[in-house]
Amino acid sequence: MSHLTIAHVLSSFAMGGQERVALDLARQQLSAGHRVLVYSLVDDPDGAMASAFRAAGARTDNTPKLGPSFDPTLAVRLSRRLVREGVDIVHTHNPRALVYGAPAAALAGASCIHTKHGINPDPSRRMWLRRAASTMVNAYVAVTPTLARLAVSRGECEPTQLRVVPNGIDTARFRPDLEARRRVRAELGIPENAWVAGTVGRLASEKNQSLLIDAISPMLDPRRHLVIVGDGPARDTLHAQAQQTMRPKLVHFTGARNDVEAMLSALDVFVLTSQSEGLPLVLLEAMAAGLPVLSTSVGGVPDLVEHEKTGYLTPAGDRVALTSRLVWLSGRPQAALDTAAAARAQVLERHTLEHMAKGYETLYARTKRGKSTEQRSPLNVTS
């Protein structure tokens, strides 16, 4: 495929899963010789991820949405920038970017690919806007089959538009690392022979780290620790909750870290207690790091984790089930390692950065060849 000018459109440059996927795609696309622009739809031209995009070689800019309600001028303003930059492909990520980016692409005469990263519930009025915008895209991508089926059932797009391209991660970065394990445990004051459960993510109510603290509290002793990596609005509440446990010093809060791969290496099991998810990158990262994973069965997680084969699933919000499985895992290290090995093999086969980038490259090429209107079966896996 000839070199393209690709514009990723994001709601903002805040740190999040969709922004990280866009960053990884931008890196791969830049290395393939494409020119990459990234647009934010908020006033702040920076945000946590903007410098990372620029460091990768992408140009960043913002075209802010005006006012709290629908802004009819935004698509026109964005389209002018797309025309000025000679953009070939507009790649929108999640609802707001779709609502404004798809009509902007149509006005600019560019092709449009949209990626649905999560469940994205919306009131009926905003859902109508999303449905209208989806008629202007050349391909509507879901990151898991479950999210693809949800998109069809809600009428978010036409089945013939739908593709599935699973998220991918850097498997050279996320891998088992015994040296990092020793180093991080020494930093946190955790014995090398302790059993450690942990989680990584934004500290927020929807991630429900409170459930994990509740579930593991009866197990905490000098041989069993909990590590929570991340920051967010629920930080103070979670700290206070941990102080109410019998052994608060065995709950380790690290704050936000740039060395997530090292933090994962320090764990014996990774736990995700979210109430809602798409295809969480951190779960892929934990699996690539060689960890057994235990997650609530929400969103696209069951597409990734096969219970007792590549990980373990419990119902969302079920503290008793979560405690029971944590106790089971702590007492069966070989079974845990067996599922971890199967999970890592699955990530290496299906969820690498290269695999994801190839899937999107194929979509871009089909779009540029004018084949986007071909009739294909729904839930077609592109990558």
C-alpha positions in Angstrom: 0.0 0.0 0.0 1.3 3.5 -0.9 2.1 5.9 2.0 -1.0 7.6 3.4 -1.8 10.6 5.6 -3.8 9.1 8.5 -5.7 11.2 11.1 -6.7 9.6 14.4 -9.5 11.5 16.1 -9.8 11.1 19.9 -12.1 12.7 22.5 -9.1 14.0 24.3 -5.4 13.3 25.0 -6.2 11.9 28.5 -4.6 8.6 29.5 -7.0 5.7 28.6 -7.3 2.5 26.7 -8.5 3.9 23.4 -5.7 6.5 23.5 -3.1 3.8 24.1 -4.4 1.8 21.2 -4.2 4.8 19.0 -0.7 5.5 20.1 0.5 2.0 19.4 -1.2 2.1 16.0 0.4 5.5 15.3 3.9 4.1 16.1 3.3 1.1 13.8 2.0 3.3 11.0 4.8 5.8 11.3 7.3 2.9 11.1 5.6 1.8 7.9 6.2 5.2 6.3 2.8 6.8 6.7 2.2 10.3 7.9 0.2 10.4 11.1 -1.9 13.2 12.7 -3.8 13.0 15.9 -6.7 15.3 16.8 -8.3 15.9 20.1 -11.8 17.4 20.5 -11.2 19.3 23.7 -9.7 22.7 24.5 -6.5 21.3 26.1 -3.9 20.7 23.3 -1.8 18.6 25.6 -3.1 16.1 28.1 -1.2 13.1 29.4 -0.9 11.4 26.0 -0.1 14.3 23.7 3.6 14.3 24.4 3.8 10.5 23.8 2.2 10.9 20.4 4.7 13.7 19.5 7.6 11.7 20.8 6.5 8.9 18.5 6.6 11.3 15.5 2.9 12.1 15.1 1.6 15.6 14.8 -1.0 16.6 17.4 -3.6 19.3 17.3 -7.0 20.0 18.8 -10.3 21.1 17.3 -12.4 21.8 20.4 -16.1 21.1 20.8 -17.9 24.3 21.7 -20.5 24.2 24.5 -21.9 21.4 26.5 -24.4 20.1 23.9 -24.1 19.1 20.2 -21.8 21.4 18.3 -22.9 21.6 14.6 -19.8 23.6 13.7 -17.2 21.1 14.9 -17.4 18.7 11.9 -17.0 21.6 9.5 -14.1 23.0 11.4 -12.4 19.6 11.6 -13.0 18.9 7.9 -11.2 22.1 6.9 -8.1 20.9 8.8 -8.4 17.5 7.1 -8.5 19.0 3.7 -5.6 21.3 4.5 -3.5 18.4 5.6 -4.5 16.1 2.6 -5.8 13.4 4.9 -6.5 10.0 3.2 -7.9 8.0 6.2 -9.7 9.3 9.2 -9.7 6.8 12.1 -12.2 7.7 14.9 -12.1 6.1 18.3 -15.3 5.8 20.4 -18.5 7.8 20.3 -17.7 11.5 20.4 -14.9 11.1 17.8 -17.4 9.1 15.6 -20.2 11.7 15.8 -17.9 14.5 14.6 -15.1 12.7 12.8 -17.2 10.7 10.4 -19.0 13.7 8.9 -15.8 15.7 8.9 -14.2 12.9 6.8 -17.1 12.8 4.4 -16.9 16.6 3.9 -13.2 16.3 3.3 -13.5 13.4 0.9 -11.5 11.1 3.1 -12.2 7.5 4.0 -13.3 6.8 7.6 -12.6 3.8 9.9 -14.3 3.8 13.3 -13.2 1.6 16.3 -15.6 0.7 19.1 -13.4 0.1 22.2 -16.1 -0.4 24.8 -19.7 -0.9 25.6 -20.4 2.9 25.4 -24.0 3.2 26.7 -25.7 6.4 25.6 -29.1 8.2 26.0 -31.4 7.7 23.0 -30.7 11.1 21.5 -26.9 10.7 21.4 -27.3 7.1 20.2 -29.3 8.6 17.2 -26.3 10.8 16.5 -23.9 7.8 16.6 -26.2 5.8 14.2 -26.3 8.7 11.8 -22.6 9.1 11.9 -22.0 5.4 11.4 -23.6 5.6 7.9 -20.7 7.7 6.8 -17.9 5.2 7.8 -16.3 2.7 5.5 -15.8 0.2 8.2 -17.0 -0.1 11.8 -14.6 -2.0 13.9 -15.2 -3.7 17.3 -12.3 -5.0 19.3 -14.1 -8.2 20.4 -16.9 -10.4 18.9 -19.1 -9.5 21.9 -18.8 -5.8 21.3 -19.5 -6.5 17.6 -22.8 -8.3 18.4 -23.7 -5.5 20.8 -23.2 -2.9 18.1 -25.6 -4.9 15.8 -28.2 -5.5 18.4 -28.3 -1.7 19.3 -28.4 -0.8 15.6 -25.1 1.2 15.9 -24.1 0.2 12.4 -25.1 -2.0 9.5 -23.9 -5.6 9.9 -22.1 -5.4 6.5 -20.0 -2.5 7.8 -18.8 -4.5 10.8 -15.3 -5.9 11.3 -13.5 -7.3 14.3 -9.9 -6.3 14.9 -8.6 -7.4 18.3 -6.4 -5.1 20.3 -2.7 -5.9 20.4 0.2 -5.1 22.8 4.0 -5.0 22.7 4.9 -8.5 23.7 8.6 -7.6 23.8 7.9 -5.2 26.6 5.4 -7.4 28.5 7.0 -10.7 29.2 8.1 -12.7 32.3 11.0 -10.9 34.0 12.5 -12.5 37.2 15.0 -9.6 37.7 12.2 -7.0 37.7 10.2 -9.3 40.1 13.0 -9.3 42.6 13.7 -5.5 42.2 10.0 -4.4 42.7 9.4 -6.7 45.6 12.5 -5.3 47.4 11.2 -1.8 46.6 7.8 -2.5 48.1 9.1 -4.5 51.1 7.5 -7.8 50.0 9.3 -11.1 50.7 10.5 -12.9 47.6 8.6 -16.0 48.6 5.3 -14.3 49.3 2.1 -14.8 47.2 1.1 -11.5 45.7 -2.2 -10.6 44.0 -2.4 -7.3 42.3 -4.2 -5.0 39.8 -3.3 -2.1 37.6 -5.6 0.6 36.4 -7.4 3.9 37.1 -8.7 4.1 40.6 -12.3 4.7 39.9 -15.7 3.3 40.9 -16.3 1.5 37.6 -13.0 -0.4 38.1 -14.3 -1.5 41.5 -10.9 -2.0 43.2 -13.0 -1.8 46.4 -14.3 -5.3 45.7 -10.8 -6.6 45.5 -9.8 -5.2 48.8 -12.9 -6.6 50.4 -12.4 -10.0 48.8 -8.7 -10.4 49.7 -8.8 -8.9 53.2 -9.5 -12.2 55.0 -6.5 -13.7 53.3 -3.8 -11.1 54.1 -0.9 -12.3 56.2 2.9 -11.9 56.0 2.8 -14.5 53.2 0.0 -13.0 51.2 0.0 -9.4 49.9 -2.0 -7.1 47.6 -0.5 -4.5 45.2 -2.7 -1.8 43.6 -1.0 0.2 40.8 -2.6 3.4 39.6 -4.2 6.7 40.6 -7.6 8.3 40.2 -10.7 9.8 41.9 -11.2 6.8 44.2 -7.7 6.9 45.6 -8.6 8.4 49.0 -11.6 6.1 49.5 -9.6 3.0 48.7 -6.7 4.1 51.0 -9.2 4.5 53.8 -10.8 1.1 53.1 -7.4 -0.5 53.2 -6.7 1.1 56.6 -9.8 -0.7 57.9 -8.4 -4.1 57.1 -6.7 -6.2 59.7 -3.3 -5.8 58.1 -3.2 -2.5 56.2 0.6 -2.6 55.7 0.1 -5.7 53.4 -1.9 -3.6 50.9 0.6 -1.7 48.8 -0.5 1.4 46.8 2.1 2.4 44.3 0.4 5.3 42.6 0.7 5.8 38.8 3.8 4.1 37.4 5.5 4.3 34.0 7.0 0.8 34.5 3.8 -1.3 34.5 5.7 -4.2 32.9 8.0 -4.3 36.0 5.0 -4.0 38.4 3.3 -7.0 36.7 6.4 -9.1 37.1 6.2 -8.7 40.8 2.8 -10.4 41.0 1.7 -14.0 41.2 -1.9 -13.4 40.0 -3.5 -10.4 38.2 -7.0 -9.5 39.2 -9.5 -7.2 37.3 -12.7 -6.4 39.2 -14.3 -3.9 36.7 -18.0 -3.5 36.4 -17.7 -2.8 32.6 -14.9 -3.4 30.0 -14.3 -3.6 26.3 -11.1 -5.6 25.7 -8.8 -4.3 28.5 -5.2 -3.8 27.4 -4.0 -4.4 31.0 -5.5 -7.9 30.9 -3.6 -8.7 27.7 -0.4 -7.2 29.3 -0.8 -9.4 32.4 -1.3 -12.5 30.2 1.8 -11.6 28.1 3.7 -11.2 31.3 3.0 -14.8 32.2 0.5 -14.2 34.9 -2.6 -16.2 35.7 -5.5 -13.7 35.4 -8.7 -13.5 37.4 -11.4 -11.2 36.1 -15.0 -10.3 36.4 -17.0 -11.6 33.5 -17.9 -8.3 31.8 -18.0 -6.8 28.3 -15.5 -8.4 26.0 -13.5 -10.2 28.7 -15.0 -13.6 28.1 -13.9 -13.3 24.4 -10.3 -13.2 25.8 -10.4 -15.4 28.9 -11.7 -18.9 28.7 -12.6 -20.0 32.2 -10.1 -22.4 33.7 -8.2 -22.6 30.3 -6.6 -19.2 29.9 -7.7 -17.6 33.1 -10.6 -17.4 35.6 -13.9 -15.6 35.6 -16.2 -14.5 38.4 -19.6 -12.6 38.2 -19.3 -8.9 38.5 -19.7 -7.7 42.1 -19.6 -11.2 43.6 -17.2 -10.9 46.6 -17.7 -14.4 47.8 -16.9 -15.9 44.4 -13.8 -13.6 44.1 -12.5 -14.6 47.6 -13.1 -18.3 46.8 -11.1 -18.1 43.6 -8.3 -16.2 45.2 -8.0 -18.8 47.9 -8.1 -21.5 45.3 -5.3 -19.8 43.2 -3.1 -19.2 46.2 -3.2 -22.9 47.0 -2.7 -24.3 43.5 0.4 -22.7 42.0 0.9 -25.3 39.2 -2.7 -25.0 38.0 -2.3 -21.2 38.0 1.0 -21.5 36.0 -0.6 -23.8 33.5 -3.4 -21.3 32.7 -0.8 -18.5 32.5 1.2 -20.4 29.9 -1.9 -21.0 27.8 -2.9 -17.3 28.1 0.6 -16.1 27.1 0.6 -18.4 24.0 -2.8 -17.0 23.0 -1.6 -13.4 23.3 1.5 -14.2 21.2 -0.7 -15.8 18.5 -3.6 -13.3 18.3 -2.9 -10.1 20.2 0.5 -8.6 19.2 0.9 -5.1 18.0 1.9 -6.4 14.6 -1.2 -8.5 14.3 -3.4 -5.5 15.2 -1.6 -3.1 12.9 -1.9 -5.6 10.0 -5.6 -5.8 10.5 -6.1 -2.1 10.3 -3.6 -1.8 7.4 -5.8 -4.3 5.5 -8.9 -2.2 6.2 -7.2 0.9 5.0 -6.0 -0.7 1.8 -9.4 -2.1 1.0 -10.9 1.3 1.6 -8.4 3.0 -0.7 -9.1 0.3 -3.4 -12.8 1.2 -3.2 -13.8 -2.2 -1.9 -15.5 -0.9 1.2 -19.0 -1.6 -0.2 -18.4 -5.3 -0.8 -20.9 -7.5 1.0 -19.2 -9.4 3.7 -20.6 -11.5 6.5 -21.0 -9.8 9.9 -18.3 -10.3 12.6 -15.7 -10.8 9.9 -12.3 -11.0 11.7 -10.0 -8.8 9.6 -6.8 -9.5 11.5 
